[in-house]
Each structure stands twice: as structure tokens, then as C-alpha cells.
Amino acid sequence: MSILRELPYLVYADAQGRIYNHSYLKTVGKSGEQIVIPKPQDFIPLPEGSKLFFLPQCPPVGYDEKKGHVYLVDTLPFRRDEPCYGVAAFMSPGYARLLLPAVEYSQKDYLLPLWAYTAVGWYEGRYWVPAFLVEDNSHWHPSQYDDRTLLPRVKEKCKRFSKNRLLQHLKICATEYHCFAAKNAFYERWEFPVPTSPACNARCLGCLSWQEEEGCKASHHRIEFTPKVEEIIELALPHLLYAEEPIISFGQGCEGEPLLAGETIVKSVKEMRRQTNRGAINLNTNGSLPEVVAKIIDAGLDSIRISLSSARPEYYHRYYRPLNYDFNAVKTSIKLAKEKGIFTMINYLIFPGLSDTRAEIDALKQLIAETGLDLVQLKNLNIDPYWYVKEMQLPYTAGIGMEKMVEELKEEFPDLKFGYYNQYLAQE
């Protein structure tokens, strides 16, 4: 891995989205709303498969090392009568960001789309981001998903299962939204997604499949039906029987809360496990209904991943805005899963300036100690940073840093695992 000798240079964009690097101002970032001057060693080369965005109406902030000051760059350095806009990176899967883009958000009159915006700079011919690798899994590398090989498989499989509504839904996810998991359904390998629920009992700020009119635009459409057990078995059972390292995964970004379709999932899991013990059956959920979680585990579930944006009830409720459940129900589900002996994960949606603050780290430690969970998935939260800070009512304070947070957790819980992806639990 390349190591920087000094901070990278600030990058910025014009109104047409053309990106430039500043001649002397350096890249800084934000932790929450607080400006943070990073260290050169915080940066890694921008991972392959990442994207760059420019942020209209959001002028960037740069750092003058000689003067020791930060400056707002609201006009183009080479054309003072034109506005200057910030630039952000969205990293490919497997990486955790350390800092948000250092831009001034207050001028913008729109909500940014649902991406995980990361600070980015330029040095010696390449882009750099403050981040670290959480987990490298070749199954999720973009090179594994070439539409030139995918599309013939989509056509053939949809013809073979022409009446299966679930497969028709996954076709849209694979070809229009380019979901890697949905593409696996047609490559017939690895993790196979099974969305089941059009309804939800939470109103998450960053929900990818449903947003209120005054919110930001959803990234994609939510499934509009609950598949029949027969439709699920028709696709999922052969995957368990024959696919390479198969995972059947209920609970996807293109649906609501799968526990609301609990009866369908229980019947599906029972039937799959009646016919084979091969592969892993996983449930991604908000953990809101412990009694339903128990039934699905008893049906033959192997692992569970429960979504969490904060280990503190007040911040959890501000993000998830739950309907008819609370944080205690979520904690009960985590405990219950461990007591019943299945592999238990949390999908921890991290945000610099909240997740790495002292109060949040202490709350997460307490949760881990009380539940004994097996793995923490570190996932960058996809959301407009300025909107999130306001809606969550975050204090004006910087975190200690995501890497330091992980170091503390590893020291206190040496058996705790960290990752980014669902785990294949070998059962042949």
C-alpha cells in the first residue's frame, strides 16, 4: 500500500463538474460539522471501482499549511467570477471512511442523493481518501460483475422461470440498479438475495427504497409484493444445493422489514432445511420483533445481521423513527440470537462525528458486553451529511477516529470479529 509523505492537495469542481486540484491548499475533512486536519498516514489511494461526485452550491474548505489556517474557496482560483464546488468520493465496498468532505453546506437548497460522501484529495497523479480497509473479499470486486456475461444469463434464467415474480424483481435489481447480490442470483454463486416484504415498521432517514415527499429521493423502488413460499423455494433451494459457497439472504435494500413477512420466511427456511443442510441461511433485519426472530431461528436460520446506526436509544430512534417497537426490542433480538446459538452480527452504520465519539463508543462496548455478539460490520452510512447532522441533532464535536475506535474494541473484545460482508458459514 502506498503511503503519503504529505497531505494531498484540495480538489474542487466548476459548475460543469470538471475537477481540478489546488496549487497549494491541502485537503481537510469533517467529523460531524467540525473541521479536522488529517495526517498524511490517514490516506489511502482511492480504491478501484470508486466514484467521484461534485457538490453544487457547496464550496470547499482547504488548508494552508504555511499559514496554519483553513480557507473557504467559494470561487474558482483561476476564474474569480465563477463559483467553486466541493468534490467527494464514494468508495467501492469494503472500506470505511474516516472523514466527510470539508465543504460549506448551508448555501445548498437540495438534499444530496443517498451515497456515503468521503473527503478526497490529489497527490502525485492519483486521488487519495482518508479511509481504511475493513474487509477484502474477492466475491464483491467489481471485476466479478461484467454485464457482458451477466445479460445472457438473465435472459436464459428469466425464460426458464418465466412465472416467478421474485426472479423478475431481481432482474430489475441486477440490470437497472446494478446490485451485485442480485447479479449473483443469475451467476448462481455466493450470496443470493431474497427480498420478501413490501412493508416496513421503521422510517429510516437514509432508507434506500422509500422516502417521504420532503425527504431525499430513494435510490430504487421497493418490492411491491410478498413472494409465495413456492417462488422462494424454486430459486433458493437449487442455489443452496449447487452454488459455490451459497448464502441465502433474507432482508435486502429493495424491501421493507422482512420480519413483517415472518410467516413466509419461517415456512421457506423450514422447507429448505428439510431438503438440505448445505450452505448458510441468513437474515438481515432491524430486529424489531424478537418473537418472530425466535421462530425464524427455530426454523433453521444460521446467521442474523441486525441493523444499527447507534448503540444509544436516543440516536437510534432519531434515525430509524420506529413504529410500534423500540431500541430495547432490538437489543433483545441480538441477545436472543446469541442464546439460540446462531452467528450474530450487527450492521453498524458508521458516521464520522457520531460513531467515533466517546459516548457512542462506550455505549457500543456496553452493547457488545451485554449481548456477546460475534461480528460488527462497519458500513458507511449513505446520506446527506449536513441533513444527517441536523436531523440527528449531533453535538459540535469531532470523534477520535474510526481506526482508533476499532483498536479500542479489539483490545477490549479480542474474540469480536470485524467485517464488511455477510459471512459464509460452511455446511456441506
C-alpha positions in Angstrom: 0.0 0.0 0.0 1.3 3.4 -0.9 2.0 5.9 1.9 1.7 9.6 1.6 4.6 11.8 2.7 2.4 14.9 3.0 -1.3 15.9 2.8 -2.8 15.7 -0.7 -4.0 18.8 -2.4 -7.5 20.1 -2.3 -9.7 19.1 -5.3 -12.6 21.2 -6.4 -15.0 21.4 -9.4 -16.6 24.0 -11.6 -20.3 24.3 -12.5 -19.9 21.6 -15.2 -18.4 19.1 -12.8 -14.9 19.3 -14.2 -12.4 18.5 -11.4 -9.2 20.4 -10.6 -6.6 20.3 -7.9 -5.5 23.4 -6.0 -1.9 24.6 -6.3 -1.2 24.9 -2.6 -4.2 24.4 -0.4 -4.4 20.9 1.2 -7.3 18.5 1.8 -9.1 18.6 5.1 -12.2 16.8 6.3 -15.1 17.0 8.6 -16.1 14.9 11.6 -19.7 15.8 12.0 -19.7 19.5 11.4 -16.2 20.1 12.8 -13.3 20.7 10.5 -10.5 18.2 11.1 -6.9 18.4 9.7 -5.9 14.8 9.0 -2.5 13.2 8.9 -0.9 12.0 5.7 -1.0 8.4 7.0 -4.8 8.6 7.2 -5.0 8.5 3.4 -5.0 5.5 1.1 -5.2 5.6 -2.7 -8.8 5.8 -3.9 -9.9 2.2 -4.3 -10.6 0.8 -7.8 -14.3 1.0 -8.6 -15.0 4.1 -6.6 -16.9 7.2 -7.8 -16.3 10.9 -7.6 -19.1 13.5 -7.2 -19.1 17.2 -7.3 -21.4 19.0 -4.8 -23.3 22.0 -6.3 -23.7 25.1 -4.0 -21.2 23.6 -1.6 -17.8 25.5 -1.7 -14.9 23.5 -0.4 -12.5 24.3 2.5 -8.8 24.0 2.1 -5.8 24.1 4.5 -2.8 26.4 4.0 0.0 24.6 5.8 2.3 27.6 5.9 -0.2 29.9 7.5 -1.8 27.2 9.6 -5.3 28.3 8.6 -8.3 26.9 6.7 -10.0 28.9 3.9 -13.3 28.7 2.2 -12.8 28.5 -1.6 -16.1 29.9 -2.9 -14.8 31.0 -6.4 -12.6 29.2 -8.9 -8.9 30.2 -8.3 -8.4 30.7 -12.0 -11.7 32.4 -12.7 -12.9 34.6 -9.8 -16.3 35.3 -11.3 -17.4 31.6 -11.3 -18.4 29.5 -8.3 -16.3 26.8 -6.9 -17.8 23.5 -5.7 -16.6 20.7 -3.4 -15.8 17.2 -4.5 -16.5 13.9 -2.7 -15.6 10.3 -3.2 -17.9 7.3 -2.8 -15.6 4.3 -2.2 -16.1 0.8 -3.5 -17.3 -1.8 -1.0 -15.0 -3.0 1.9 -13.7 0.4 3.0 -14.6 2.6 6.0 -14.2 6.4 5.7 -12.5 8.4 8.3 -13.7 11.9 7.3 -16.6 13.6 5.5 -15.9 16.2 2.8 -14.9 19.6 4.2 -17.4 21.8 2.4 -19.9 24.6 3.4 -23.3 23.0 3.1 -25.5 25.9 4.2 -25.9 27.5 0.8 -27.4 24.4 -0.9 -31.2 24.2 -1.3 -31.5 20.5 -2.0 -30.7 17.1 -0.4 -27.8 15.1 -1.7 -28.6 11.6 -3.1 -28.0 8.6 -0.8 -24.3 8.0 -1.1 -21.5 7.8 1.5 -19.7 11.0 0.9 -15.9 10.9 1.7 -13.2 13.6 1.7 -10.8 13.2 -1.2 -7.6 14.9 -2.4 -4.9 14.7 -5.2 -1.3 13.9 -4.9 1.3 12.6 -7.4 -1.1 11.7 -10.2 -3.8 10.0 -8.2 -6.7 10.6 -5.8 -6.5 9.8 -2.1 -9.1 9.3 0.6 -9.0 9.2 4.4 -10.1 5.6 4.9 -9.0 2.1 5.8 -9.8 -1.4 4.5 -12.3 -3.3 6.6 -12.5 -6.5 4.6 -11.3 -7.6 1.3 -13.5 -10.2 -0.3 -12.9 -11.0 -4.0 -16.5 -12.1 -4.3 -17.5 -8.4 -4.2 -14.9 -6.9 -6.5 -16.4 -5.0 -9.5 -14.3 -7.1 -11.8 -16.5 -10.1 -10.9 -19.6 -8.4 -12.3 -19.4 -7.9 -16.1 -22.8 -7.2 -17.7 -21.5 -8.7 -21.0 -21.5 -12.1 -19.2 -24.5 -11.3 -17.0 -27.1 -10.3 -19.5 -27.2 -13.7 -21.4 -27.7 -15.4 -18.0 -30.5 -13.0 -17.1 -32.3 -13.8 -20.4 -31.9 -17.5 -20.0 -32.9 -17.8 -16.4 -35.9 -15.5 -16.7 -37.1 -17.6 -19.6 -36.6 -20.8 -17.5 -38.6 -19.3 -14.6 -40.9 -17.1 -16.5 -43.7 -17.1 -13.9 -41.5 -16.5 -10.9 -42.2 -12.9 -9.7 -39.2 -12.9 -7.4 -36.8 -13.5 -10.2 -38.5 -10.8 -12.3 -37.9 -8.4 -9.4 -34.2 -9.5 -9.1 -33.8 -8.9 -12.8 -34.6 -5.2 -12.3 -32.2 -5.0 -9.3 -29.4 -6.7 -11.3 -29.8 -4.8 -14.6 -31.2 -1.4 -13.6 -29.8 -0.8 -10.1 -26.7 -3.0 -10.6 -27.0 -4.7 -7.3 -24.1 -7.2 -7.0 -26.1 -9.6 -4.8 -29.0 -9.6 -7.3 -26.5 -10.3 -10.1 -25.3 -13.4 -8.1 -28.8 -14.8 -8.5 -28.1 -15.1 -12.2 -24.5 -16.1 -11.9 -25.8 -18.8 -9.5 -23.0 -18.3 -6.9 -22.3 -16.9 -3.4 -24.9 -14.7 -1.7 -28.4 -14.9 -3.2 -30.8 -12.1 -2.0 -34.4 -12.9 -1.2 -36.5 -9.7 -0.6 -39.8 -10.6 0.9 -41.6 -7.6 2.5 -43.1 -4.5 0.8 -44.0 -3.1 4.3 -41.8 -1.7 7.0 -42.1 -0.7 10.6 -39.4 2.0 10.5 -39.0 5.2 8.6 -35.2 5.4 8.4 -33.7 8.8 7.4 -31.4 7.0 4.9 -33.9 4.4 3.6 -32.8 3.4 0.1 -36.2 2.2 -1.1 -38.7 4.6 0.4 -38.6 8.3 1.3 -41.2 10.8 2.4 -42.0 13.5 -0.1 -39.9 16.1 1.8 -37.0 13.6 2.0 -34.3 12.8 -0.4 -35.0 10.7 -3.5 -34.9 6.9 -2.9 -32.2 5.1 -4.7 -34.5 2.4 -6.2 -38.1 1.1 -6.0 -39.1 -1.3 -3.2 -40.6 -4.7 -3.9 -44.4 -4.5 -4.2 -45.4 -8.0 -3.2 -44.5 -10.8 -0.8 -43.3 -13.8 -2.8 -45.0 -17.1 -2.3 -43.1 -19.8 -0.5 -43.1 -21.8 -3.7 -41.4 -18.9 -5.6 -38.7 -18.6 -3.0 -38.0 -22.4 -2.8 -37.9 -22.6 -6.6 -34.9 -20.3 -6.7 -33.3 -20.6 -3.3 -33.2 -24.4 -2.9 -31.1 -25.1 -6.1 -28.8 -22.3 -5.0 -28.2 -24.0 -1.7 -27.7 -27.3 -3.3 -25.4 -26.4 -6.2 -23.9 -22.9 -5.9 -20.4 -22.1 -4.9 -20.3 -21.0 -1.2 -24.0 -20.4 -1.1 -25.7 -17.9 1.2 -29.5 -17.4 1.1 -30.1 -13.9 2.5 -33.5 -12.6 3.5 -33.8 -8.8 4.1 -32.5 -6.6 1.3 -32.2 -2.9 0.5 -35.0 -3.3 -2.0 -37.6 -4.1 0.6 -39.1 -3.1 3.9 -38.7 -5.1 7.1 -38.5 -8.9 6.5 -39.8 -9.7 9.9 -43.2 -8.4 8.7 -43.2 -11.3 6.3 -42.1 -13.7 9.1 -44.5 -16.5 8.3 -43.3 -16.7 4.7 -39.7 -16.8 5.8 -40.3 -19.4 8.5 -42.0 -21.7 6.0 -39.3 -21.1 3.4 -36.4 -21.8 5.8 -38.1 -25.0 7.2 -38.6 -26.3 3.7 -35.0 -25.5 2.6 -33.6 -27.1 5.7 -35.8 -30.2 5.3 -34.2 -30.8 2.0 -30.6 -29.8 2.7 -28.1 -28.6 5.4 -25.8 -27.2 2.8 -24.9 -23.5 2.7 -25.9 -20.7 5.0 -29.3 -19.1 5.5 -29.0 -15.5 6.8 -31.5 -12.8 7.8 -30.8 -9.1 7.5 -33.3 -7.3 9.8 -33.9 -4.4 12.1 -34.5 -6.9 14.9 -37.8 -5.2 15.9 -39.9 -8.3 16.6 -37.9 -10.7 18.9 -40.7 -13.3 18.9 -40.6 -13.5 15.1 -36.8 -13.7 15.2 -37.1 -16.7 17.5 -39.4 -18.5 15.1 -37.2 -18.0 12.1 -34.1 -19.2 14.1 -36.0 -22.3 15.2 -36.9 -23.0 11.6 -33.2 -23.4 10.8 -31.6 -20.0 10.4 -27.8 -20.0 10.5 -26.9 -16.3 11.0 -28.6 -12.9 11.6 -27.4 -9.3 10.9 -29.3 -6.6 12.8 -29.0 -3.1 11.6 -27.9 -0.4 14.0 -27.0 3.3 13.4 -26.2 4.0 17.1 -25.9 2.0 20.3 -27.7 4.8 22.2 -31.5 4.8 22.2 -32.0 8.5 21.6 -29.9 8.5 18.4 -31.2 5.1 17.3 -34.8 6.5 17.4 -33.9 9.7 15.6 -32.5 7.7 12.7 -34.9 4.7 12.4 -38.1 6.5 13.6 -39.5 3.1 14.6 -43.3 2.3 14.6 -44.5 0.2 17.5 -41.1 -1.0 18.7 -38.1 0.5 20.4 -34.4 0.0 20.9 -34.9 -2.5 23.7 -36.6 -4.8 21.3 -33.6 -4.7 19.0 -31.2 -5.4 21.9 -33.5 -8.3 22.9 -33.2 -9.8 19.4 -29.4 -9.6 19.5 -29.3 -11.4 22.9 -31.9 -14.0 21.8 -29.9 -14.9 18.6 -26.8 -15.5 20.6 -28.7 -17.5 23.2 -30.1 -19.7 20.4 -26.6 -20.3 19.2 -26.6 -18.7 15.7 -23.9 -16.4 14.3 -24.9 -12.9 15.3 -23.8 -9.7 13.6 -24.7 -6.0 13.7 -24.7 -3.9 10.6 -23.2 -0.8 12.2 -23.9 2.2 10.0 -21.0 4.4 10.8 -20.8 8.2 10.5 -17.7 10.3 11.5 -18.6 12.6 14.3 -21.1 10.2 15.9 -19.9 6.6 15.7 -16.4 7.5 16.9 -17.3 9.8 19.7 -16.5 8.7 23.3 -20.2 8.4 24.4 -21.1 6.3 21.4 -18.0 4.0 21.7 -18.8 3.4 25.4 -22.4 2.6 24.5 -21.3 0.1 21.8 -18.9 -1.5 24.3 -21.8 -2.0 26.7 -24.0 -3.5 24.0 -21.3 -5.9 23.0 -20.6 -7.0 26.6 -24.4 -7.5 27.2 -25.1 -9.4 24.1 -21.9 -11.3 23.2 -22.4 -10.7 19.5 -19.9 -12.3 17.1 -19.2 -9.7 14.4 -19.5 -6.0 13.8 -20.0 -5.0 10.1 -18.7 -1.5 9.6 -20.7 0.2 6.8 -20.5 3.8 5.8 -23.9 5.5 6.1 -25.3 6.7 2.8 -26.9 10.1 3.5 -26.5 13.8 3.0 -24.0 14.7 5.8 -25.5 18.2 6.5 -29.0 16.8 6.7 -28.0 14.0 8.9 -26.2 16.2 11.4 -29.3 18.5 11.7 -31.8 15.7 11.9 -29.8 13.7 14.4 -29.0 16.9 16.5 -25.4 15.9 16.7 -23.2 18.0 19.1 -20.5 20.1 17.6 -17.7 17.8 18.4 -15.2 15.6 16.5 -14.8 11.9 17.0 -11.5 10.2 18.0 -11.3 8.5 14.6 -12.8 5.2 13.3 -9.5 3.4 13.3 -8.9 4.3 17.0 -12.5 3.2 17.7 -11.8 -0.2 16.2 -8.5 -0.5 18.0 -10.3 0.1 21.4 -12.9 -2.5 20.6 -10.4 -5.1 19.5 -8.4 -4.6 22.7 -11.4 -4.9 25.0 -13.1 -7.7 23.0 -10.3 -9.9 21.5 -12.8 -12.5 20.2 -15.0 -10.0 18.4 -14.7 -10.0 14.6 -15.0 -7.1 12.3 -16.1 -7.2 8.7 -18.0 -5.6 5.8 -19.8 -8.6 4.3 -22.1 -11.4 5.4 -20.2 -14.5 6.3 -20.3 -17.8 4.5 -20.7 -20.5 7.2 -19.5 -23.7 5.6 -22.1 -26.5 6.0 -21.8 -29.3 3.5 
